[in-house]
Amino acid sequence: MSNFLKEFDAIKGFLAHEEGILLYEMAKQYCTKSFAVEIGSYCGKSACYIGQACKENGTYLVTIDHHRGSEEQQFGAEYFDPEEYDYKNNRVDTLPTLTKNIAKYKLNSHIKAIVDNSKSASKKINSEIDFLFIDGSHTFESARNDYESWKNKIRTGGILSIHDIYDSELEGGQAPKEIYEKAMTEGFKLVKRVNSLVALKKIT
């Protein structure tokens, strides 16, 4: 296991280190035939965990984000971060930080950043993928779009991972939980859960 993994925990993001380890382990085990896709890059924390596994496997990760931030990251909102705001153009822009982190850990050849929205990007990728991580906008509409746009692209035996699964509304938003429960009725089986992160294997 790479020594970089502990360092990835210092990257800005909303992923716990033990959740990052699960992403690494799942990508290491299952992303061996094709490639991985991540919906929601932010500053690259989860991408580095997945990308490191891909590097060791000789595969790669496609990480997709419009880099304009989610609803709660906009100017004045709860999770607004002034370091990720482009004051010249009056908009959130997380792409420079993502690019910097990918380069810092020498993952340029194994992480391909696509600046696009999830649904649009899904129409450009026709190949079967080994591993999908959904961690984009947590509105019900966005989560449903992410799941429906990508679920059929995961190969049988591949992994679907979803972040921010909360058992009650008091803990957090319920959109990721909704698509998790739907996946469990549509040919996916739970492999492991760590905190709010689940990994599901596509069995049919």
LUMDRENTI-411133 format. One record per atom (N, C-alpha, C): residue in one letter; z, x, y. Coordinates in pm, whole numbers, plus 50000, padded with zeros to 5 digits. Layout:
N
AZXY/...
END
This chain:
204
M500005008549880/M500005000050000/M500005008850125/S499175005450221/S499005013850339/S500275014750423/N500495026650481/N501615028550573/N501405020950703/F500145017150729/F499845009850852/F500514996050854/L500804990550740/L501274976750735/L502514974450821/K503454983650817/K504644982350900/K504294982851048/E503304990951082/E502894992251223/E502224979351273/F501564972251184/F500884959951226/F501864949651282/D503114950451240/D504094940651287/D504314941451438/A504004952951497/A504194954751642/A503044948951724/I501954944951657/I500824939051729/I501234925151779/K500814922051899/K501144909051959/K500574897751874/G501414887751846/G500934876451767/G502074867551723/F501744857251648/F502714847151607/F502934847251456/L502594858451394/L502684859851249/L503874868851214/A504754864151126/A505864872551080/A505334883450987/H506024894750983/H505564905950901/H505424902050755/E506394894450702/E506314890450561/E505114881250536/E504714873550637/E503494865450625/E502264874450625/G502294884750709/G501204894350711/G501044901450577/I502154904650514/I502114911050383/I501444901850281/L501754888750290/L501104879350198/L499594878950221/L499164878850346/L497724879250375/L497094891850316/Y497764903050335/Y497264915650280/Y497154914850128/E498204910050063/E498214909449917/E497144900149863/M496974888649926/M495964879149880/M494554884649901/A494324890850017/A493004896650043/A492744908349949/K493754916249923/K493624927849834/K493244923249693/Q493854912349649/Q493594907649513/Q492304899749501/Y491974891949603/Y490864882449587/Y489614885749668/C489724893649774/C488534896749853/C487854909149797/T487164907149686/T486574918349613/T485084916649587/K484594904449598/K483204901749562/K482314899649683/S482864893449787/S482064889949904/S482754894850031/F483324885750111/F484024889850232/F485024878950271/A485834881850371/A486854872750419/A486464867150555/V486994855250586/V486784849150718/V488134844650771/E488344847250900/E489554842850969/E489164834051086/I489814822451099/I489614813651212/I490814815051305/G490604821051419/G491684823551515/G492104838051513/S491554846151602/S491824860551603/S493014864351690/Y493124857851805/Y494094861351909/Y494004876451937/C495054884051917/C495034898351949/C494824907351828/G494614901251712/G494234909151595/G495334912551497/K496504906551509/K497584909851417/K497244906251273/S496914893851249/S496574889751113/S495284896551066/A494354898751158/A493094905251122/A493334919251067/C494324926251121/C494594939851073/C495184939750932/Y496064930250903/Y496594929350767/Y495464926550667/I494614916950701/I493504913450612/I492474924650609/G492174929950726/G491164940350736/G491534952950660/Q492814956250658/Q493254968050582/Q492994966150433/A493274954150383/A492994951350242/A491494952350215/C490704947050306/C489244947750290/C488764962250291/K489344970250378/K488984984350384/K489244991150251/E490384988150192/E490734994150063/E489824989149951/N489314976949967/N488434971049866/N486964973949889/G486634979350005/G485224981650038/G484504968950078/T485264959050128/T484674946450177/T484934945450327/Y484874933550383/Y485104932350527/Y485594918350563/L486084917350685/L486574904750741/L485734900850862/V485354888150867/V484744882450987/V485814874151056/T486194878051177/T487234870851249/T486594863351367/I486854850451374/I486144841551467/I487104835451568/D486744836651696/D487584831151802/D486724830351929/H486954819952010/H486264819452140/H486984828152243/H488194832452211/H489004841452293/H489364835852431/R489354822752442/R489774816352568/R491154809852552/G491794812452439/G493154807552418/G493204793052375/S494284789552306/S494484775652267/S495104767952383/E495324755252363/E495824746552470/E497134751652527/E498034756252440/E499364760452485/E499394774552545/Q498224781452546/Q498154794952602/Q497474795452738/Q497124784052791/Q496444783852921/Q497424786753035/F496874789653151/F497684793353267/F498754782753293/G499994787253296/G501104778153323/G501644770853202/A500994772153087/A501434765152966/A502544773052896/E503094767152791/E504284772652725/E504104786952675/Y502934789952617/Y502704803152560/Y501724811552642/F501654808752770/F500794816652859/F501274831152863/D500324840452848/D500634854752852/D499804861252962/P500434865653070/P499684871453182/P498894883853145/E499304890853038/E498574902852995/E497234899352932/E497084887052887/E495834882852822/E495014873652913/Y495264874453043/Y494554865853138/Y493614874253223/D492384869553233/D491364875953317/D491434869353454/Y492154875653546/Y492364869553678/Y491084869253762/K490194878453735/K488924878753808/K488104866353779/N488084862253651/N487274850653610/N488114838153585/N489424839253612/N490344827853599/N490284821353460/R490504829553359/R490484824453223/R491234833953129/V491734828453020/V492304836552914/V491184844552848/D491464857052813/D490484865252741/D491234875152653/T491324872052524/T492044880552430/T491144890652359/L489844890152385/L488914899052315/L489204913852340/P489484918252464/P489754932552485/P490934937652402/T491984929752389/T493154934052311/T492804934352163/L492074924552115/L491634924651975/L490824937251946/T489864940052030/T488994951752011/T489804964652010/K490774965652100/K491614977552108/K492424979351980/N492974968551928/N493794969651807/N492974973051684/I491784967351674/I490904970651562/I490564985551563/A490274990751682/A489935004951695/A491135013951667/K492305009951716/K493515017951700/K493805020951554/Y493565011251468/Y493865012951326/Y492615016151244/K491555020151312/K490345024951246/K489775014751147/L489705002351195/L489194991551110/L487854986051159/N487214993351249/N485964988551309/N484894985251205/S484844993051098/S483794991050997/S484124979550902/H485354974150913/H485774964050816/H486254951150880/I486214950351013/I486504937951084/I485374935351183/K484684924251165/K483584920451253/K484034908451336/A484154910451466/A484604899851555/A483414891551604/I483504878551587/I482474869351635/I483094860551743/V482484860651862/V482964852351972/V482214839151966/D482894829051913/D482264816051891/D483354806251852/N483014793451848/N483974783851793/N483744782651643/S484744777551575/S484734777251428/S483554769451371/K483334757451422/K482284748851367/K480914754951385/S480654760451502/S479364766751529/S479164778951439/A480194787151425/A480084799251342/A479854795751196/S480434784751151/S480294780951010/S478844777950974/K478064773651071/K476664770351046/K475804782851031/K476354794251071/K475604806851066/K475954815250944/I476974811050870/I477404818550751/I477174809850628/N476214813650547/N475844805650431/N476404811050300/S476844823450302/S477304829750179/S478634823950132/E478864824850002/E480184821549948/E481164832449992/I482354828350033/I483334838050080/I484504838749982/D485184850149983/D486314852349892/D487624846649946/F487754846750077/F489064844550137/F488874838150274/L489594827350300/L489544820650430/L490954819050483/F491174823250607/F492464821450673/F492264812550795/I492924800950796/I492824791650908/I494074792750994/D493874797051119/D494984798351214/D494454796751356/G493644786351375/G493064783751506/G493894773851585/S493224765951666/S493914755551743/S494584745751646/H495784741151685/H496554732451595/H496504717751633/T495484713851710/T495284699551729/T494744693851597/F494944680951575/F494454674951450/F492934676151441/E492244673951551/E490784674651550/E490314688651513/S490904698851574/S490484712551547/S490794716851404/A491994713551359/A492374717451222/A491464710751120/R491164698051141/R490274690951049/R488884697051052/N488394700451170/N487064706751181/N487034720151110/D488094728051126/D488134741151059/D488074739450907/Y488874730450857/Y488914728250711/Y487594722850658/E487064712650722/E485834706450673/E484624715650688/S484634723950791/S483494732850815/S483424744450715/W484564748250660/W484624760350580/W485014758550434/K485624747350396/K486184746050261/K485144748250151/N483924743450173/N482904744550069/N482274758450061/K482604767150157/K482064780650155/K482924790250073/I484124785750038/I485014794149957/I484554793449811/R484384804749750/R483954804849610/R485064799649520/T484684794349405/T485674790549305/T486434803049263/G487754802349269/G488574814049242/G488984821449368/G488434817049482/G488774823149610/G490034817149670/I490414822049786/I491674818249849/I491474811449984/L492214800650004/L492354794150134/L493794796050179/S493974802250295/S495314804350348/S495404797050482/I496534790450505/I496744782550627/I498094786250687/H498114788550818/H499354792350886/H499944780450960/D501244781250984/D502004771351061/D502124757950989/I502514758550864/I502814746550786/I504294743350806/Y504574732350871/Y505974728550896/Y506264715250829/D507454714250773/D507824702350698/D508184690550786/S508554693150911/S508914682351002/S508364684951141/E508214674451218/E507714675751355/E508684683651442/L509944683651410/L510934691151486/L510694706151476/E510114710551365/E509854724751345/E508544729051411/G507574720151413/G506284723951471/G505224713451445/G504014716251496/G502904706951483/G502544704051338/Q501954692451316/Q501694687651180/Q500234688651136/A499354692951224/A497934693651187/A497674703251071/P498214715551074/P497994724450960/P498554718650830/K499684711850838/K500264705650719/K499334695050663/E498684687550751/E497774677050706/E496614682850624/I496004693650674/I494874699250599/I495344706250472/Y496544711750475/Y497124717650353/Y497274706950246/E497834695650281/E498034684850184/E496694679250135/K495714678850223/K494394674050182/K493744683750083/A493884696550112/A493304706750022/A493894705749882/M495164702349875/M495834701149744/M495284689549661/T494564680449724/T493944669349652/T492444671649630/E491944683049681/E490504685649675/E490174698849605/G490894701849499/G490524713349418/G491204726349450/F492254725949531/F493014738049562/F494414737149502/K494944748649461/K496274749249399/K497104759849470/L498354756349500/L499244765749570/L499514777949483/V499294789649542/V499594802249475/V500944807549522/K501154807449655/K502394812749710/K502584807749852/R503834806049890/R504174802650028/R505224812550078/V505014817550200/V505994825950269/V506174820250408/N507374815850438/N507654809550568/N506684797950590/S505894798650698/S504974787750727/S503544790650681/L503384801050601/L502054805050553/L501884801350406/V500774794550374/V500484791350235/V499184797950192/A499124801450065/A497904806650003/A497544797449888/L496344791849891/L495874782549790/L494654788449719/K494584786549589/K493424791349513/K492484779749485/K491194781949507/K490194771449480/K489904771449330/I490244760449265/I490114759949120/I488934751649073/T488374743349163/T487174735649128/T486184735849243/
END
